Amino acid sequence: MSKVKICGLSRMEDIDAVNRALPDFVGFVFAPSRRRVDERMAVMLKEKLDARITAVGVFVDEEIDVMVRLCRDGVIDWVQLHGGEDATCIAALRERISNPVIQAVAITGGTPPPDGADYLLFDSERGGSGKTFDWMALCGIDRPYFLAGGLHAGNIHAALSRQPYAVDVSSGVETDGSKDADKIDEFVRIVRATDDG
């Protein structure tokens, strides 16, 4: 069964929505983005988050000390790297924390991802763009991965046919730039029903 990650939560209303829908993961974006949250807000959001949901911190070339602190303080449970982090950075992070690490990879036909991450996350060329990519590029991937980039209720069935470890959605469950509780419910419901059926 594919897991579900709702990324880019930034308001208490978002927490209420995911606590009702119960995805497997949520993402707090600490990198420059219209969905960015600071540490203080992330603490408040995590305190209200249902304990059954795993909180992922999304970073772009962040200082290792910051990521370590957020993990050790329990603000996030997993780390997602979306920048130019290399194998050396991942190894340095692993020396200090045991939290799982996701490495985002843009599908551009460029260099292979660095070693060391627990999971890969495949996205369009620019993460957070809300655009899909050619999923045929995933043929031959033999390790569990998150599938992101332009997912929504209308294309999630096709995405699930790739059998990803998890599907990752942000703008696809928004209305006018904010998370939409009904769209979150629908997205999670479709994934669960597809896997059950």
C-alpha positions in Angstrom: 0.0 0.0 0.0 1.4 3.4 -1.0 1.7 5.9 1.8 0.6 9.5 1.5 2.5 12.7 2.3 0.8 16.1 2.4 3.5 18.7 2.1 3.7 22.4 2.8 1.5 22.7 6.0 1.7 26.2 7.4 -1.5 26.9 9.3 -3.4 25.4 12.3 -6.3 24.8 9.9 -3.9 22.6 7.9 -3.2 20.5 11.0 -6.9 20.1 11.7 -7.4 18.9 8.1 -4.6 16.3 8.2 -5.6 15.1 11.7 -9.0 14.2 10.2 -7.6 12.6 7.0 -4.7 10.9 8.6 -2.0 10.8 5.9 1.2 8.9 6.8 3.4 12.0 6.5 3.2 15.8 6.5 5.9 18.2 5.4 7.0 21.4 7.1 9.0 23.5 4.6 11.9 25.3 6.2 13.3 26.5 2.8 12.4 29.6 0.9 8.8 29.1 -0.3 5.4 30.6 0.0 4.7 27.6 2.3 7.8 28.3 4.5 7.4 28.0 8.3 9.9 29.2 10.9 10.9 27.0 13.8 8.5 28.6 16.2 5.5 27.9 13.9 6.7 24.4 13.2 6.8 23.7 17.0 3.2 24.9 17.3 2.1 22.8 14.3 3.8 19.7 15.6 2.3 20.0 19.0 -1.2 19.8 17.5 -0.3 17.1 14.9 -1.8 13.6 15.5 0.9 11.4 16.9 0.1 8.8 14.2 1.4 11.2 11.5 5.1 11.5 10.8 6.4 15.1 10.4 9.0 15.6 7.7 11.2 18.7 7.6 12.0 19.9 4.1 15.3 21.7 3.7 17.4 23.3 0.9 21.1 23.4 1.7 20.4 24.0 5.4 23.1 24.0 8.1 23.4 20.5 9.6 23.1 22.0 13.1 19.6 23.3 12.3 18.4 20.0 11.0 19.9 18.1 14.0 18.3 20.5 16.5 14.9 20.1 14.9 15.2 16.4 15.0 16.5 16.2 18.6 13.8 18.6 19.8 11.1 16.4 18.2 9.8 19.1 15.9 10.4 16.8 12.9 10.7 13.0 12.6 12.3 12.7 9.2 14.6 14.9 7.1 14.0 15.7 3.4 16.9 17.3 1.5 15.9 19.3 -1.6 19.1 21.1 -2.4 22.6 20.3 -3.5 23.4 18.1 -0.5 26.0 15.4 -1.4 27.0 12.1 0.1 29.4 13.8 2.5 26.6 16.0 3.8 24.3 13.0 4.3 27.0 11.1 6.1 27.7 14.0 8.4 24.0 14.2 9.2 23.8 10.5 9.9 26.7 10.8 12.4 24.5 12.9 14.6 20.9 11.7 14.1 19.2 8.4 13.4 16.1 10.0 11.8 15.3 8.7 8.3 16.5 10.8 5.4 14.8 11.5 2.0 16.8 12.9 -0.9 14.9 14.7 -3.5 16.0 14.1 -7.1 14.9 16.2 -10.1 14.1 14.2 -13.2 16.4 16.0 -15.6 18.6 13.2 -16.9 21.6 14.6 -14.9 23.9 13.1 -12.4 22.7 10.2 -10.2 21.6 11.0 -6.6 24.2 10.8 -3.8 24.3 7.6 -1.7 23.2 7.5 1.9 19.6 8.5 1.9 16.9 6.0 3.1 14.5 7.1 0.3 14.6 9.0 -2.9 11.9 11.5 -3.8 11.4 12.1 -7.5 10.0 15.4 -8.6 9.9 17.6 -11.6 12.9 19.8 -12.4 11.9 22.4 -9.8 10.4 21.0 -6.6 7.2 22.7 -5.6 6.3 23.7 -9.1 3.1 21.6 -9.2 4.2 20.1 -12.5 4.4 16.5 -13.4 7.2 14.7 -15.3 7.3 11.7 -17.5 6.9 8.8 -15.0 8.4 6.4 -17.5 11.7 7.8 -16.3 11.1 5.8 -13.1 11.3 2.4 -14.9 14.1 0.3 -13.4 14.1 2.1 -10.0 14.7 -0.7 -7.6 14.5 1.1 -4.3 11.5 2.6 -2.4 10.8 6.2 -3.5 8.4 9.0 -3.0 6.7 10.3 -6.1 6.0 14.0 -6.2 5.3 16.7 -8.8 1.9 17.8 -9.9 -0.1 15.1 -8.2 -3.9 15.6 -7.6 -7.1 13.6 -7.4 -7.3 13.5 -11.2 -4.0 11.7 -11.8 -3.3 9.8 -8.6 -4.6 6.5 -10.0 -1.9 6.7 -12.7 0.7 7.7 -10.2 -0.1 4.7 -8.0 0.3 2.4 -10.9 4.1 3.1 -10.7 3.9 1.5 -7.2 5.8 4.2 -5.3 6.5 3.8 -1.6 4.6 7.1 -1.1 2.9 9.8 -3.1 3.7 13.4 -2.1 1.2 16.2 -2.8 1.1 19.9 -2.0 -0.4 22.3 -4.5 -2.8 19.5 -5.7 -4.7 19.8 -2.4 -4.8 23.6 -2.4 -7.4 26.2 -3.4 -6.2 29.7 -4.0 -2.8 28.9 -2.5 -4.0 27.4 0.8 -4.5 23.8 1.8 -8.1 22.7 1.2 -9.4 20.2 3.8 -11.9 18.6 1.3 -9.2 18.1 -1.3 -6.9 16.5 1.3 -9.7 14.2 2.4 -10.4 13.3 -1.3 -6.7 12.6 -2.1 -6.1 10.4 0.9 -9.4 8.6 0.4 -8.5 7.8 -3.3 -5.1 6.5 -2.4 -6.5 4.2 0.3 -9.3 3.0 -1.8 -7.0 2.3 -4.8 -4.6 0.3 -2.7 -7.4 -1.6 -1.0 -9.1 -2.4 -4.3 
